[in-house]
Amino acid sequence: MKAWLPILGQTQGRILFLDGFAGPGEYRGGEQGSPVIALNAFREHSARKMITAEVRFVFIEKHEDRARHLERLLQPLALELPPRSVEVVRGAFDETLAKELDALTDAGLTLAPCFAMVDPLGVSDTPMEVIARILAHPKSEIYISVMYEHINRFRGSSEFSDPLDSLYGCDDWRAYVDLDDGRERRRSLFELYKRQLRQAGAEHVVHFDLYDRGQHRYSIFHASRHPRASNEMKAAIWSVDPGGGFAFHGGQTEQLALGVEPNFRPLQDALRREFRGDRWVTIEEVEAFVMSDKTDYHRSQLRTHALIPMEHRGDLHVKRSEREGREAQGTLPGLFDRERAPHRKRPTYPAGTELRIS
């Protein structure tokens, strides 16, 4: 969210942060809930003065007691923001949002650019139909958590079929729930979910898994229609330290654990698979690939952790610019090495740089 606010907050007239399963705002251990974290992120943002858009926060909570507690908790924070910036809505996520979207359609209006958090305790009330209506706006994005163990535990229950049909927007999940290999079952169900998010309008679907001491706990999916949104979400997840025995693992590379000593060889391997050959590619093409959902990495990691090591090993070649070529010819008389190209002190790969990966 810290990246989302200034990016859209300086270019749009209104932006919306939507929390579909807001909860009470705080928990017994003293942990802050997502609504408090979201409001504080805006209040304390270093670029807040540059955010010219009207920023609205809508928190949907199904349970009456939790909604009342959340309202009381957010009231002092909301007083520091413009009027009507914060709203707590009592109701189920799917029903509430569908009703609001219908009202907008009837009025000939569309949803403002939206960052939606969909973080349920199970799999109910999160239909793909509603997700698709959010993604209909090209600048909207959705953060979804999926409790796979909940799916796995009740997959044979007949009353669980309708919620899963709604979650996926189809019944194709039935082909995978009885696979004997548990790892393959989870992979297949997640791949289906990503395909359905793309069919719903997403162009990039980022996926990470959270593990607790080696045991899978839940999974995160981020759906968007722009590579920059994908890149910023990956950067945000890489920056999180869950603490204790928790660790995020990459959705593209399950063996990749984000932590103190991350492994960047999968990024280098991905670049070789995508670009290896005799053709020259621009740094912009390489950046776009890394920013997309085709890797678990983000753009800021590209040069230091992939391009520089690959160039040092001879796996990457850089086309000299015309300026470097002129400098290589030399102009002072008596230089025996005037035909030698100058040494590149520190690779930077500026805009327009052409690369070849072998």
C-alpha positions as semicolon CSV with decimal commas, in nm:
position;residue;x (nm);y (nm);z (nm)
1;M;0,000;0,000;0,000
2;K;0,288;0,238;0,068
3;A;0,379;0,225;-0,300
4;W;0,019;0,226;-0,425
5;L;-0,079;0,549;-0,245
6;P;0,168;0,790;-0,410
7;I;0,154;0,624;-0,753
8;L;-0,223;0,661;-0,796
9;G;-0,268;0,938;-0,541
10;Q;-0,088;1,185;-0,768
11;T;-0,261;1,089;-1,092
12;Q;-0,624;1,007;-1,001
13;G;-0,909;1,218;-0,868
14;R;-1,023;0,955;-0,619
15;I;-0,876;0,625;-0,499
16;L;-1,030;0,359;-0,279
17;F;-0,879;0,122;-0,023
18;L;-1,125;-0,161;0,038
19;D;-1,090;-0,421;0,314
20;G;-1,347;-0,695;0,260
21;F;-1,292;-0,882;0,587
22;A;-1,187;-0,600;0,817
23;G;-1,223;-0,770;1,156
24;P;-1,221;-0,582;1,490
25;G;-0,907;-0,379;1,414
26;E;-0,701;-0,527;1,697
27;Y;-0,644;-0,868;1,850
28;R;-0,589;-1,019;2,192
29;G;-0,214;-1,021;2,162
30;G;-0,216;-0,648;2,091
31;E;-0,153;-0,687;1,718
32;Q;-0,301;-0,419;1,497
33;G;-0,554;-0,525;1,238
34;S;-0,535;-0,434;0,871
35;P;-0,769;-0,128;0,900
36;V;-0,545;0,039;1,160
37;I;-0,233;-0,047;0,961
38;A;-0,388;0,099;0,643
39;L;-0,493;0,428;0,804
40;N;-0,157;0,472;0,974
41;A;0,020;0,400;0,645
42;F;-0,166;0,693;0,489
43;R;-0,139;0,926;0,790
44;E;0,236;0,871;0,826
45;H;0,327;0,841;0,457
46;S;0,634;1,041;0,364
47;A;0,467;1,151;0,038
48;R;0,129;1,238;0,188
49;K;0,157;1,607;0,099
50;M;0,200;1,510;-0,266
51;I;-0,113;1,290;-0,269
52;T;-0,376;1,509;-0,434
53;A;-0,646;1,244;-0,482
54;E;-0,942;1,200;-0,252
55;V;-0,850;0,885;-0,057
56;R;-1,138;0,678;0,079
57;F;-1,116;0,380;0,312
58;V;-1,404;0,132;0,324
59;F;-1,393;-0,150;0,578
60;I;-1,650;-0,429;0,542
61;E;-1,716;-0,651;0,843
62;K;-1,983;-0,919;0,862
63;H;-2,006;-0,953;1,240
64;E;-2,191;-0,677;1,425
65;D;-1,976;-0,681;1,741
66;R;-1,652;-0,663;1,545
67;A;-1,784;-0,381;1,327
68;R;-1,884;-0,176;1,634
69;H;-1,545;-0,229;1,796
70;L;-1,373;-0,129;1,471
71;E;-1,575;0,190;1,446
72;R;-1,477;0,293;1,798
73;L;-1,113;0,209;1,734
74;L;-1,090;0,405;1,407
75;Q;-1,279;0,712;1,522
76;P;-0,975;0,905;1,659
77;L;-0,771;0,819;1,349
78;A;-1,052;0,925;1,116
79;L;-1,071;1,267;1,284
80;E;-0,725;1,344;1,144
81;L;-0,847;1,283;0,789
82;P;-1,089;1,474;0,565
83;P;-1,462;1,414;0,633
84;R;-1,611;1,091;0,497
85;S;-1,267;0,942;0,434
86;V;-1,336;0,638;0,653
87;E;-1,644;0,415;0,649
88;V;-1,719;0,089;0,830
89;V;-1,987;-0,115;0,653
90;R;-2,172;-0,400;0,824
91;G;-2,229;-0,693;0,592
92;A;-2,077;-0,983;0,398
93;F;-1,806;-0,890;0,149
94;D;-1,968;-1,043;-0,159
95;E;-2,322;-0,920;-0,096
96;T;-2,216;-0,573;0,014
97;L;-1,980;-0,512;-0,275
98;A;-2,216;-0,656;-0,536
99;K;-2,490;-0,421;-0,413
100;E;-2,260;-0,118;-0,427
101;L;-2,133;-0,209;-0,772
102;D;-2,490;-0,255;-0,898
103;A;-2,575;0,092;-0,767
104;L;-2,278;0,243;-0,948
105;T;-2,376;0,069;-1,271
106;D;-2,735;0,190;-1,243
107;A;-2,605;0,546;-1,195
108;G;-2,380;0,517;-1,498
109;L;-2,067;0,533;-1,281
110;T;-1,764;0,308;-1,239
111;L;-1,559;0,202;-0,940
112;A;-1,268;0,431;-0,856
113;P;-0,916;0,283;-0,882
114;C;-0,914;0,039;-0,594
115;F;-0,674;-0,160;-0,381
116;A;-0,890;-0,440;-0,238
117;M;-0,784;-0,670;0,044
118;V;-0,972;-0,999;0,053
119;D;-0,851;-1,187;0,359
120;P;-1,118;-1,438;0,473
121;L;-1,083;-1,706;0,738
122;G;-1,218;-1,970;0,501
123;V;-1,328;-1,973;0,137
124;S;-1,684;-1,846;0,166
125;D;-1,804;-1,503;0,051
126;T;-1,519;-1,457;-0,200
127;P;-1,678;-1,532;-0,540
128;M;-1,474;-1,493;-0,855
129;E;-1,766;-1,301;-1,004
130;V;-1,712;-1,014;-0,758
131;I;-1,334;-1,027;-0,802
132;A;-1,386;-0,983;-1,176
133;R;-1,600;-0,674;-1,122
134;I;-1,321;-0,511;-0,921
135;L;-1,062;-0,600;-1,184
136;A;-1,281;-0,443;-1,453
137;H;-1,112;-0,113;-1,367
138;P;-0,765;-0,116;-1,531
139;K;-0,602;0,055;-1,232
140;S;-0,754;-0,166;-0,962
141;E;-0,568;-0,448;-0,790
142;I;-0,658;-0,718;-0,539
143;Y;-0,466;-0,884;-0,257
144;I;-0,624;-1,221;-0,175
145;S;-0,526;-1,473;0,091
146;V;-0,630;-1,835;0,039
147;M;-0,642;-2,081;0,329
148;Y;-0,542;-2,393;0,140
149;E;-0,557;-2,620;0,444
150;H;-0,924;-2,528;0,477
151;I;-0,980;-2,640;0,119
152;N;-0,778;-2,955;0,169
153;R;-0,950;-3,053;0,494
154;F;-1,307;-3,024;0,363
155;R;-1,255;-3,105;-0,003
156;G;-1,463;-3,425;0,024
157;S;-1,757;-3,259;0,195
158;S;-2,063;-3,218;-0,026
159;E;-2,168;-2,887;0,134
160;F;-1,826;-2,748;0,046
161;S;-1,886;-2,780;-0,329
162;D;-2,088;-2,462;-0,376
163;P;-1,837;-2,234;-0,195
164;L;-1,555;-2,379;-0,407
165;D;-1,756;-2,335;-0,728
166;S;-1,801;-1,971;-0,626
167;L;-1,437;-1,925;-0,524
168;Y;-1,306;-2,051;-0,857
169;G;-1,595;-1,936;-1,074
170;C;-1,610;-2,287;-1,221
171;D;-1,617;-2,653;-1,115
172;D;-1,281;-2,748;-1,270
173;W;-1,133;-2,784;-0,919
174;R;-1,306;-3,122;-0,895
175;A;-1,045;-3,267;-1,131
176;Y;-0,767;-3,198;-0,878
177;V;-0,902;-3,243;-0,525
178;D;-0,859;-3,621;-0,526
179;L;-0,502;-3,631;-0,655
180;D;-0,297;-3,864;-0,435
181;D;0,014;-3,645;-0,437
182;G;-0,059;-3,365;-0,189
183;R;0,201;-3,129;-0,335
184;E;0,069;-3,179;-0,688
185;R;-0,288;-3,133;-0,563
186;R;-0,204;-2,795;-0,410
187;R;-0,002;-2,684;-0,713
188;S;-0,285;-2,778;-0,951
189;L;-0,551;-2,601;-0,744
190;F;-0,338;-2,288;-0,721
191;E;-0,261;-2,288;-1,093
192;L;-0,633;-2,315;-1,162
193;Y;-0,700;-2,019;-0,930
194;K;-0,440;-1,810;-1,111
195;R;-0,591;-1,901;-1,448
196;Q;-0,933;-1,797;-1,324
197;L;-0,798;-1,464;-1,195
198;R;-0,650;-1,398;-1,539
199;Q;-0,977;-1,491;-1,705
200;A;-1,147;-1,247;-1,464
201;G;-0,932;-0,966;-1,602
202;A;-0,594;-0,984;-1,429
203;E;-0,287;-0,964;-1,650
204;H;-0,042;-1,035;-1,369
205;V;-0,098;-1,275;-1,079
206;V;0,174;-1,283;-0,814
207;H;0,172;-1,579;-0,576
208;F;0,364;-1,639;-0,252
209;D;0,323;-1,901;0,022
210;L;0,373;-1,847;0,394
211;Y;0,535;-2,133;0,587
212;D;0,567;-2,182;0,962
213;R;0,867;-2,399;1,048
214;G;0,834;-2,585;0,720
215;Q;0,455;-2,620;0,730
216;H;0,240;-2,438;0,475
217;R;-0,001;-2,194;0,645
218;Y;-0,165;-1,987;0,374
219;S;-0,103;-1,836;0,033
220;I;-0,114;-1,484;-0,107
221;F;-0,234;-1,393;-0,454
222;H;-0,206;-1,044;-0,596
223;A;-0,400;-0,974;-0,915
224;S;-0,349;-0,663;-1,125
225;R;-0,348;-0,537;-1,482
226;H;-0,012;-0,360;-1,481
227;P;0,347;-0,489;-1,438
228;R;0,434;-0,201;-1,206
229;A;0,165;-0,312;-0,961
230;S;0,302;-0,665;-0,978
231;N;0,655;-0,538;-0,919
232;E;0,561;-0,323;-0,619
233;M;0,373;-0,609;-0,453
234;K;0,671;-0,841;-0,493
235;A;0,902;-0,575;-0,349
236;A;0,664;-0,531;-0,052
237;I;0,656;-0,904;0,022
238;W;1,035;-0,931;-0,005
239;S;1,065;-0,651;0,252
240;V;0,848;-0,828;0,511
241;D;1,013;-1,024;0,791
242;P;0,738;-1,247;0,937
243;G;0,962;-1,331;1,235
244;G;0,982;-1,650;1,439
245;G;0,982;-1,961;1,224
246;F;0,774;-1,800;0,950
247;A;0,906;-1,749;0,597
248;F;0,760;-1,660;0,259
249;H;0,832;-1,891;-0,034
250;G;0,808;-1,799;-0,400
251;G;0,514;-1,917;-0,605
252;Q;0,727;-1,958;-0,918
253;T;1,016;-2,122;-0,731
254;E;0,889;-2,310;-0,426
255;Q;1,244;-2,369;-0,299
256;L;1,301;-1,994;-0,286
257;A;1,270;-1,876;0,074
258;L;1,269;-1,499;0,118
259;G;1,500;-1,423;0,407
260;V;1,845;-1,320;0,525
261;E;2,034;-1,507;0,251
262;P;1,801;-1,531;-0,049
263;N;1,898;-1,727;-0,355
264;F;1,916;-1,529;-0,680
265;R;2,024;-1,814;-0,909
266;P;1,658;-1,884;-1,005
267;L;1,637;-1,525;-1,130
268;Q;1,949;-1,570;-1,342
269;D;1,816;-1,903;-1,472
270;A;1,485;-1,740;-1,562
271;L;1,666;-1,470;-1,760
272;R;1,860;-1,734;-1,950
273;R;1,545;-1,929;-2,034
274;E;1,366;-1,616;-2,153
275;F;1,643;-1,435;-2,344
276;R;1,921;-1,681;-2,428
277;G;2,029;-1,663;-2,790
278;D;2,205;-1,448;-3,046
279;R;1,959;-1,159;-3,037
280;W;2,016;-0,834;-2,851
281;V;1,748;-0,724;-2,603
282;T;1,707;-0,389;-2,431
283;I;1,735;-0,340;-2,058
284;E;1,371;-0,225;-2,068
285;E;1,262;-0,566;-2,204
286;V;1,453;-0,743;-1,930
287;E;1,309;-0,516;-1,661
288;A;0,953;-0,573;-1,787
289;F;1,006;-0,949;-1,764
290;V;1,136;-0,932;-1,406
291;M;0,856;-0,696;-1,298
292;S;0,588;-0,928;-1,435
293;D;0,436;-1,232;-1,265
294;K;0,680;-1,458;-1,450
295;T;0,937;-1,425;-1,170
296;D;0,931;-1,406;-0,790
297;Y;1,175;-1,113;-0,799
298;H;1,142;-0,737;-0,841
299;R;1,322;-0,482;-1,056
300;S;1,551;-0,344;-0,783
301;Q;1,716;-0,686;-0,755
302;L;1,791;-0,721;-1,125
303;R;2,123;-0,541;-1,170
304;T;2,308;-0,626;-0,850
305;H;2,193;-0,985;-0,811
306;A;2,158;-1,100;-1,171
307;L;2,310;-0,886;-1,446
308;I;2,642;-0,801;-1,279
309;P;2,721;-1,161;-1,169
310;M;2,617;-1,292;-1,510
311;E;2,840;-1,040;-1,690
312;H;3,135;-1,127;-1,465
313;R;3,090;-1,496;-1,551
314;G;3,068;-1,420;-1,922
315;D;2,701;-1,522;-1,947
316;L;2,595;-1,170;-2,040
317;H;2,738;-0,938;-2,304
318;V;2,674;-0,565;-2,329
319;K;2,671;-0,381;-2,662
320;R;2,902;-0,079;-2,648
321;S;2,740;0,257;-2,706
322;E;2,856;0,486;-2,990
323;R;3,027;0,706;-2,730
324;E;3,226;0,413;-2,595
325;G;3,320;0,321;-2,949
326;R;3,455;0,670;-3,019
327;E;3,650;0,671;-2,692
328;A;3,800;0,334;-2,780
329;Q;3,962;0,475;-3,095
330;G;4,183;0,715;-2,900
331;T;4,298;1,064;-3,011
332;L;4,641;1,116;-2,852
333;P;4,948;1,030;-3,063
334;G;5,187;0,767;-2,939
335;L;4,928;0,551;-2,763
336;F;5,007;0,191;-2,854
337;D;4,679;0,070;-2,710
338;R;4,450;0,323;-2,874
339;E;4,245;0,047;-3,039
340;R;4,158;-0,109;-2,701
341;A;3,809;-0,049;-2,566
342;P;3,791;0,135;-2,235
343;H;3,728;-0,068;-1,922
344;R;3,373;-0,041;-1,786
345;K;3,440;0,064;-1,427
346;R;3,105;-0,042;-1,280
347;P;2,817;-0,185;-1,481
348;T;2,504;0,027;-1,450
349;Y;2,296;-0,074;-1,755
350;P;2,127;0,264;-1,816
351;A;1,816;0,311;-2,028
352;G;1,864;0,187;-2,383
353;T;2,141;-0,060;-2,294
354;E;2,137;-0,367;-2,518
355;L;2,221;-0,707;-2,376
356;R;2,281;-1,055;-2,506
357;I;2,251;-1,355;-2,278
358;S;2,426;-1,680;-2,353
